[in-house]
Amino acid sequence: MDKSSKYFTPNRVKKIQIKYEDSPNNQYNHIKKNIVKNGNDILNSQYKTDCPNNEIKKEQYDNIEEEGTNHKINGPKKSDRTKRKAIKSEQNDEAIKNLKNENDIETKKKMFTITYNKIKEMRKNINAPVDKYGCHMLSEKTDDLKIFRFQTLISCLLSSRTKDEVTAMVMDRLKKHGLTVENILNTPEEELKKLIYGIGFYNVKAKQIIQICQILKEKYNSDIPHSYEELMKLPGIGEKVSQLILQTALNKHEGIAVDIHVHRISNRLNWVYTKNESETQIKLKSFVDKELWSELNHLLVGFGQVICKGKKPLCEKCTITDYCQYYNDNFVTKKKKKKEDHSE
């Protein structure tokens, strides 16, 4: 027996009709005839006439309770109302997001400039790991530019998905061992794995480093490629690492190095609405002035390491929460919902 036939038996329908006929002040006493069982939609022509605005909904019929000879029609549960409000809120947020997505480049530039400059001000008082252990800080001070560039490439490769402090520690080990193309080629793979232990995916990266050294010796005279396209051909070198190498080893600025910190902050501040770091890089390049490309990664990485963390960000120390989607979703909206729930 389905739900409708369970509640709307002939005897029960008759009792409901009698009860509401005897209640002259009840504005719904005409809802009594021609109740039609039709799946989950039990309506009748009189209902449509008396309740054009759907004052009584299907949920109210479903919640009919029987206590002796008394019957009452209950409204939607509070939890149902809360759910509907949450859905409506999500729809509003989505509409706002779509609207912002359609903003012109000048508007995006304006909003970006405001928040970016505020981050710059905050960063003046922040000592982040990237300031001390970033890839640009880990190469040996040497007059041999080939060695400098090679060590910078290796530090950028190792830094991917690894904390800066760990990258710095491993780079110290490698430099003591002798971090040159020729010396790495003379190092057994198992020994190299031990040297870079602690790095994310160290087993894979040990193989990639050896392969890179072979390519550099054969094709580039133990130097590194000087173009983005050639760097991308090296094992383990992706878009972000290529851009970092160009900026830190060659002082070339052909794009924006977007890592997990830059991707997260850019989306939280509504600069972009993207699913991955590659999309973020493309979107940012469309409206961020080229003169900022080289500094953007370092600035945002430090901000993300100390303030705008992935988990439990320190929003109380941030001066741009008014522009932040994360803060709005997790603090402002939740407070509003609590107030609405209490008022009900």
C-alpha positions in Angstrom: 0.0 0.0 0.0 1.5 3.3 -1.0 1.6 6.3 1.3 -1.4 8.1 -0.2 -3.8 5.1 0.1 -2.5 4.4 3.6 -3.7 7.8 4.9 -6.6 8.5 2.7 -8.9 5.5 3.3 -12.6 6.1 2.7 -13.4 6.3 6.4 -10.6 8.8 7.2 -11.6 11.0 4.3 -15.2 11.1 5.6 -14.1 12.0 9.1 -11.9 14.8 7.8 -14.8 16.2 5.7 -17.1 16.1 8.7 -14.6 17.8 11.0 -14.0 20.7 8.6 -17.7 21.1 7.8 -18.4 21.6 11.5 -15.7 24.3 11.7 -17.3 27.5 10.2 -14.3 29.6 11.0 -11.9 27.3 9.2 -10.9 28.8 5.9 -10.2 25.4 4.4 -13.6 23.7 5.2 -14.4 23.3 1.5 -11.4 21.1 0.8 -13.4 17.9 1.2 -14.5 16.4 -2.1 -13.1 14.6 -5.0 -9.8 13.7 -3.4 -7.9 11.9 -6.2 -5.2 9.4 -5.6 -2.5 10.0 -8.2 0.9 8.9 -6.9 2.4 11.6 -4.6 0.1 14.4 -6.0 -3.3 14.3 -4.2 -5.2 17.4 -5.2 -8.7 18.2 -6.3 -10.5 20.9 -8.2 -12.0 22.5 -5.1 -8.5 22.7 -3.5 -7.2 24.6 -6.5 -10.2 27.0 -6.3 -9.9 27.6 -2.6 -6.2 27.6 -2.4 -4.9 29.3 -5.6 -1.6 30.1 -3.7 -1.2 26.6 -2.4 -1.8 27.7 1.3 -2.0 24.0 2.1 0.6 21.8 0.5 1.1 18.1 0.0 3.4 17.9 3.1 0.4 19.1 5.2 -1.8 16.2 4.0 1.0 13.8 4.6 1.4 14.9 8.2 -2.2 14.2 9.2 -2.2 12.8 12.8 -5.0 10.9 14.4 -5.6 11.2 18.1 -9.0 9.5 19.0 -11.5 11.3 16.9 -9.4 14.4 16.5 -7.5 15.1 13.3 -5.1 18.0 12.7 -3.2 19.2 9.7 0.3 20.2 10.5 2.5 22.6 8.5 5.9 21.7 7.2 8.5 20.8 9.8 11.1 23.3 10.9 13.9 21.2 9.4 12.1 21.3 6.0 11.9 25.1 6.1 15.6 25.3 7.0 16.5 23.0 4.1 14.4 25.1 1.7 16.2 28.2 2.9 19.6 26.6 2.5 18.7 25.6 -1.0 17.5 29.1 -1.8 20.7 30.5 -0.3 22.8 28.2 -2.5 20.8 29.3 -5.5 21.4 32.9 -4.7 25.1 32.3 -4.2 25.3 30.5 -7.5 23.5 33.4 -9.2 25.9 35.9 -7.7 28.8 33.8 -8.8 27.6 33.6 -12.4 27.0 37.4 -12.4 30.6 38.0 -11.2 31.9 35.6 -13.8 30.4 37.9 -16.4 32.0 41.0 -15.1 34.2 42.9 -17.5 38.0 42.8 -17.2 38.2 46.4 -15.8 35.9 45.5 -12.9 38.0 42.4 -12.2 41.2 44.5 -12.3 39.7 47.0 -9.9 38.6 44.4 -7.3 41.9 42.5 -7.7 44.0 45.6 -7.2 42.1 46.5 -4.0 42.6 43.1 -2.4 46.1 42.5 -3.7 47.4 45.8 -2.3 45.8 44.9 1.1 47.6 41.5 1.0 50.9 43.4 0.3 50.3 45.5 3.4 49.7 42.4 5.5 52.7 40.6 4.1 55.0 43.4 5.3 54.4 42.1 8.9 54.5 38.3 8.0 57.6 36.2 8.1 56.6 33.1 6.0 58.6 29.9 5.3 58.8 30.8 1.6 60.7 34.0 2.5 63.6 32.0 4.0 63.3 28.6 2.3 61.8 29.5 -1.1 63.3 28.0 -4.3 65.1 31.3 -5.0 67.0 31.0 -1.8 68.3 27.4 -2.0 71.0 27.4 -4.7 74.7 27.8 -3.8 76.3 31.1 -4.2 78.6 30.5 -7.2 79.9 32.3 -10.2 79.1 29.2 -12.3 75.7 30.1 -13.7 75.1 26.6 -15.1 75.4 25.1 -11.6 73.2 27.9 -10.1 70.5 27.3 -12.8 70.6 23.5 -12.4 70.3 23.7 -8.6 67.4 26.1 -8.9 65.7 23.7 -11.3 66.2 20.8 -8.8 64.9 22.9 -5.9 61.8 23.9 -7.8 61.1 20.2 -8.8 61.6 19.1 -5.1 59.3 21.8 -3.8 56.2 20.5 -5.5 53.8 19.1 -2.8 56.5 19.6 -0.2 56.8 22.1 2.7 59.5 24.7 2.1 61.4 23.7 5.3 61.7 20.1 4.1 62.8 21.2 0.6 65.6 23.4 2.2 66.7 20.5 4.4 67.0 18.1 1.4 68.7 20.7 -0.7 71.4 21.0 2.0 72.0 17.3 1.8 72.3 17.4 -2.0 74.7 20.3 -1.9 76.9 18.6 0.6 76.9 15.5 -1.6 77.6 17.6 -4.7 74.7 18.9 -6.7 75.9 19.0 -10.2 74.7 17.2 -13.3 77.8 15.0 -13.5 77.8 14.1 -9.9 74.2 13.1 -9.8 74.7 10.9 -12.9 77.5 9.1 -10.9 75.1 8.6 -7.9 73.2 5.3 -7.7 69.4 5.7 -7.7 69.0 4.1 -4.3 71.5 6.5 -2.8 69.8 9.4 -4.4 66.5 8.3 -2.9 68.0 8.4 0.6 69.4 11.8 -0.1 66.0 13.3 -1.0 64.0 11.2 1.5 61.2 13.4 3.1 60.3 15.0 -0.2 56.8 14.2 -1.5 57.0 11.2 -4.0 60.7 11.0 -3.4 61.0 7.6 -5.2 59.5 9.0 -8.3 61.4 12.2 -8.1 64.7 10.4 -7.7 64.2 8.7 -11.1 63.1 12.0 -12.7 66.2 13.8 -11.4 68.4 11.2 -13.0 66.5 11.4 -16.3 66.7 15.2 -16.3 70.4 15.1 -15.8 70.9 12.7 -18.7 68.8 15.1 -21.0 70.7 18.2 -19.8 74.1 16.6 -20.4 73.1 15.3 -23.9 71.1 18.2 -25.2 72.1 21.3 -23.3 75.7 20.9 -22.3 74.8 20.4 -18.6 72.8 23.7 -18.6 69.0 24.0 -18.4 66.5 24.8 -21.2 65.9 28.5 -21.6 62.3 28.4 -22.8 59.0 27.4 -21.3 58.2 24.9 -24.0 61.6 23.0 -23.6 61.3 23.0 -19.8 57.9 21.4 -20.1 59.4 18.5 -21.9 61.6 17.5 -18.9 60.3 14.7 -16.7 58.3 15.9 -13.7 58.3 19.5 -14.8 54.8 20.9 -15.1 53.3 24.4 -15.7 53.9 25.8 -12.2 57.4 24.4 -11.9 58.3 25.7 -15.4 57.2 29.2 -14.6 59.1 29.1 -11.2 62.3 28.0 -13.0 62.0 30.7 -15.6 61.4 33.4 -12.9 64.0 32.3 -10.3 66.8 30.8 -12.5 66.5 32.8 -15.7 64.7 36.0 -14.6 62.0 35.5 -17.3 58.4 36.3 -16.7 56.2 34.6 -19.3 53.4 33.6 -17.0 52.1 33.2 -13.4 53.4 30.4 -11.2 50.2 29.0 -9.7 50.4 26.5 -6.9 47.9 25.3 -4.4 48.1 28.5 -2.3 47.6 30.8 -5.3 44.8 28.7 -6.6 43.0 28.7 -3.2 43.4 32.4 -2.4 42.4 33.5 -5.9 39.1 31.5 -5.6 38.4 32.6 -2.1 38.7 36.3 -3.1 36.5 35.8 -6.1 39.3 36.7 -8.5 38.6 33.5 -10.4 36.2 30.6 -10.3 38.3 27.6 -11.3 38.6 23.9 -10.6 42.4 23.5 -10.9 45.7 25.4 -10.9 46.0 25.4 -14.7 42.7 27.1 -15.2 43.6 29.6 -12.5 46.8 30.5 -14.3 45.0 31.2 -17.5 42.3 33.3 -15.8 44.8 35.4 -13.8 46.9 36.2 -16.9 43.8 37.7 -18.5 43.5 40.6 -16.1 46.7 40.7 -13.9 49.2 43.2 -15.1 52.4 41.5 -16.4 54.6 43.6 -14.0 53.0 41.7 -11.1 53.5 38.2 -12.5 56.9 37.6 -11.0 56.0 38.7 -7.4 52.5 37.3 -7.2 53.4 33.7 -6.4 55.9 34.6 -3.6 53.4 37.1 -2.1 50.4 34.8 -2.1 52.3 31.6 -1.0 53.6 33.4 2.1 50.1 34.8 2.8 48.7 31.3 2.3 51.3 29.6 4.6 50.6 31.9 7.5 47.1 33.5 7.3 44.9 32.1 4.5 45.7 28.5 5.2 43.8 25.6 3.5 42.5 24.4 6.9 41.5 26.7 9.7 42.6 30.0 8.2 43.3 32.8 10.6 40.5 35.0 9.4 40.6 37.1 12.6 44.0 38.4 11.4 43.0 39.1 7.9 41.9 42.6 6.7 40.1 41.6 3.6 37.4 39.3 5.0 34.7 41.6 3.4 35.9 40.4 0.0 36.3 36.7 1.0 33.9 34.1 -0.2 35.2 31.6 2.3 34.6 34.0 5.2 31.1 34.8 4.0 30.2 31.1 3.5 31.6 29.9 6.8 31.0 32.8 9.2 28.6 35.4 7.9 26.0 33.1 6.3 26.1 30.6 9.2 25.4 33.4 11.7 22.5 34.6 9.6 21.0 31.1 9.5 21.4 30.7 13.3 19.5 34.0 13.8 16.8 32.9 11.4 16.4 29.5 13.1 16.2 31.1 16.6 13.6 33.6 15.4 11.4 30.8 14.2 
